[in-house]
Amino acid sequence: MKEVQTRDASINIRALPSQRSLIDRAAAARNKTRSDFMLEAACNEAENVLLDRRLFCLDDDSFDAFEAALRAPVKDNPSLAALLDRRSPWEI
C-alpha cells in the first residue's frame, strides 16, 4: 500500500496581481490548483539548477569514491552501443 504524505511545510510568497493572474491561467490550462502548479514549477526549476551544477565540494572520502568511479573500467552496454550506432532523426 502506498504511503500518504501530508504537506505541512508552508511556502509563502508575494506577487504582483498580474503575476498571480498569469500563474492562475497557466494552472487552469494544466487543470491544477495554483499551489500545485507553483510547487511543480518550482521543483522542476530547482532540479534543473542542481543538475546544471559544475562545481562540487566533496570531503576527502567522497572525492576518493568519486575518483574511483571515474577510473573504473567502462562496462559493456549493448543498448547504448546500438543507440550510438543509429543515425539521428535529423541526419536521415
Secondary structure, DSSP 8 states (H G I E B T S, - for coil): ----------------HHHHHHHHHHHHHTT--HHHHHHHHHHHHHHHHHHT-------HHHHHHHHHHHHS-----HHHHHHHHS--GGG-
